[in-house]
Amino acid sequence: MRRRMVMSMLAGATLLVSALFGTGAPTAQAAEVPAEFGTDWHDPMTAAPPVDRPHTTSCRVTLADAQFRDFTPYRGTYTPPEGCGDRWSKVVLRLDGKVKGRQYDRLGYLHVGGVEILRTSTPEPSPDGIAWHVEKDVTRYSDTFRASGDVEMLIGNVVDDTYTGVIDVHVTLTFYTGRPETPAPDRVLTLADTPAGTLTTPRNSERIVAEVYATGSGGGCEEFWYLTVADPAPYSCKADRGPYREVQITVDGRIAGIAAPFPHVWTGGWSNPFLWYVVPAPRAFDVRPVEYDLTPFAGLLNDGRPHRVEVSVAGVPAGQSGWSTPVNVLVWQDPHRAHVPGALIEDKATDLADSSLYTPGAEHRVRTEAGHRLTVSGYLDTSHGRVTTTVTRTLANSSVHRWTDGETTDGLDATWTDDETVRTAGHGPARTTHTHRTYTMNGAVTLGSDARLRTVLTLGDRASSVVREGGRRIAWSRLDDTYSGDAAYTTDVPRDQRYAVGTSTERYRLLGSDGCYDRSLTTVQGVLTEDRTRC
């Protein structure tokens, strides 16, 4: 956040390293910790797992070598790899970046053939310089990678006498031969190059998934939309109804999907970059798209005509910018039919509930309760019989926002849930995939009379998924990615007089039928003091 957002916090001036819970030996020895942040610190890293790579023949292609000093995009040309065929078991994107000096966090994107394959943000650098990398499995875009295409990448930046950091990146794709574990889409479409957001799918589409890289950003209030309030509450960031946001997709004006946006926090967020110098918030470097199963609408879309597909964010004040919502459409085709007919059976949504109650006082308070439910169902007459797909999605948001006059203390406790069930029924046992996502944010910032600003914050990214076939569980997974940070510094003074201190921890746990991954990181004053793996 670029504004001064200050929130109430725990008492005491000493920041302590939180003890890691569980067992398991650390994989890194504790380093000597300075009394405060210096001019350099550990390179950024996350506890998230690296992308698994097959032990097969591989080929590497460079997508971009670029330096970003302003808002001029890098443009180049992609050519498919030689020597690895045109079908791959996995395609892995890797971004390597470096920057030094002084710079804000910056948002970026990477397009190949008009398809967005990466949305990312950058860490804030030390004066001595940092390096970081991002890995992403991009196998789902294999259709795009089979043909040559334009490459466009932008990390919008400002370089001047104050903000000196030039962002230097190198991006590659590595292709691994073999068959993918899960069939990649046959077609990858985008709305970017179509008139008025229209979409024409192949007439034999039997599964359609839209993905939207939805981010509230741009330095204004929509960057931290979860804190906005409605009149008459006296707060610096206003919205018509309050903080509830919902990313909606429509087909020909009919609502086709709803989703809770992830509450991203970039590396300058919550008024305190000292929280994020080593460990970023979940998803900050790899922004994951919101996904919608549009298969119930496939019978309508398969008529060979263009259809209007639009994405909007409910809750954003009319005429206010700050959200980016690029759309890719992934299509799986029936190889045995030129046309797969079908029809939409049901498209039913409840009224969107959105209530924010303001209570004035020495500590102002806004309590928000909101939610929405949508059920869509449709059938297709495929080469293997009639298949009916039903998608039910239920969203809920509950939050309490507290602040004092002048916003010298400002606190939020919020939870978002996004519950989705996809059921397919036809020839053979019915299959049901149930996914429950929970995002949490509990934090506070306080600015004391001594100009000392302190932030305490915990973020959670959790999801559980169960796949059943004929009532029998055939796959499951459970993710828990939790970040906690506590940092303080003196405001409005030169960098060498900030006397900044801070701790951060992240524990990333992923359990399921595919195995177990569990890793924890702890940092103090920018020094990595523990890197522990379990399982």
WOUR-V144069 format. One record per helix or strand of 2 or more residues. SS is the DSSP state (~ for helix, > for strand). FROM is the first residue (numbers start at 1). LEN is the number of residues. Records with the same first field share a line. If there is no record, write none. Layout:
# WOUR-V144069
SS = FROM-LEN + FROM-LEN
This chain:
# WOUR-V144069
> = 58-11 + 74-5 + 88-12 + 107-6 + 115-7 + 130-8 + 149-7 + 167-11 + 187-4 + 198-2 + 205-12 + 246-6 + 254-6 + 290-4 + 307-8 + 323-11 + 342-8 + 353-7 + 363-20 + 385-20 + 409-17 + 431-17 + 452-18 + 472-19 + 501-12 + 515-10 + 527-7
~ = 139-7 + 195-3 + 221-7 + 273-3 + 295-7 + 405-3 + 495-3
